[in-house]
Amino acid sequence: MTLKTALDQVFQTEDNQLLDDDVINGRMFEIIRRLSSDEAYALIDEAVQYLLNAQDSNVIYHTIQLISSLYGISGTTELTELFEARQSYIDRYVERYGDKACNDALKMLKRDLNIAKI
């Protein structure tokens, strides 16, 4: 199963309604709980791509949180090729489609990765 398929399942119910945060967080945990550091790092670009296709602020927020978790599990702040190449676009995308919580989550992720603007 691809990460996209797993995330599609995280965010949707049978009647295509979005779930509450507790259910989403539980499902996200099921995706990441057994990942090795290498596996987590390898999934970051897929999560970034998923982020850049989301237009719902709740999905954007939780995908940023997932990216943060994947970096945490990987044990590195080394940016993936896609994340590094698309940093400015990610900023603009989250600004356009996200809400305050999304922007705050992105700022925190960037701070954790030592790429926050001062």
N, C-alpha and C positions, 0 to 999 in steps of 0.2 A: 504494500500500500504506500502510495506517495504521501508526502507531508501535506500536499494540497488536498488530497482526498480525506486525510485524517482531520484536517482543519475544517473542511466543509462539513464534516460530521459533527465536529465540536460545536459549530455555530448554528446548526439547524435542527429543528425538530421534525417530526413527520409531517406536520402541517405548515412547514416553512416559517415558523415564528421563531424569533430570536429568544434565546434562553437567558435566565438570570445569571449574574456574575458567579454565584457559588457553583452552579452546574458547569459553567464554562471553565472555571478554575479547576474543578475536579477532573474534567475531561482533558484539560491541558496537562495536568499532572500525570495522567495515564500515558500520555504521549512521551513525556520526557523522563519519567522516573527510572527507567532502566538504561538510559543512554550512557555510553562511554564518552570520555572527553572528545575523542576523535569523531565519533558519530554526531555529537552535538554540534561541533564546529562545521561538519560537513552539511548539516541541515540549515545553517544560518542563511545562506543565499536563497534557498527555497522559501524560507520564512520572509525574507526581504521581498522576494518576488510576489508572494501572497499579499504582503502589506501593500504593495504598489498596485494591486488589482482590487483592493477593498475600497468601498466608498461609504461604508457604515462606520460611524465613529466608534461604536462598541467593538466592532471587529478590528479596527485599526488599533485601538487601545490594547486589546488583549494580544494582538500580534506583536506589538512593540514589547509587551511584557514577555512574550515567548522568546523573542530575540534576545532580550536581556537574560532570561533564564538559560538559553543555549550558550551564550557567552560565559555565564557563570559556571555552567557545567564543564565547558571546554577548558576553563582555567586560564584563559588568555584574553588580552585586550587587542590582539592582532586583528585588524580589520580584514574581513574577507574581500576578495577582489571586487565583487558586486557592491558590497556595502561601501567600500572606499570610493569606487567610481561613481556611485549614485548618491553620495552624501547630500549634496546641495538639492538634488531632485527630491530626495526623501523629506528634507526640511520643507520644501515648498508644497509637496503632496500632503503632508500631515497638516500643514497650515491651512490648506484648502479644504480638505475633507474631514479633518479631525476636529475635536473640540478642545477645551482647555485641558481636560484630563489627558488627552492624547499628546498635546504639546508638552505638558509637564512630564509625562512618561518618556518622551523622546529626549527632553533635556536631561533627565536623570540617566538614561542610557548613554548619552553622549558624554556626560560627566564621568560615568563609570569606565568608559572606554578612553578617557583622556583626550577627547576631541571636542569638548564643550568650548564655545566661544566665550571669551571673557569680556 
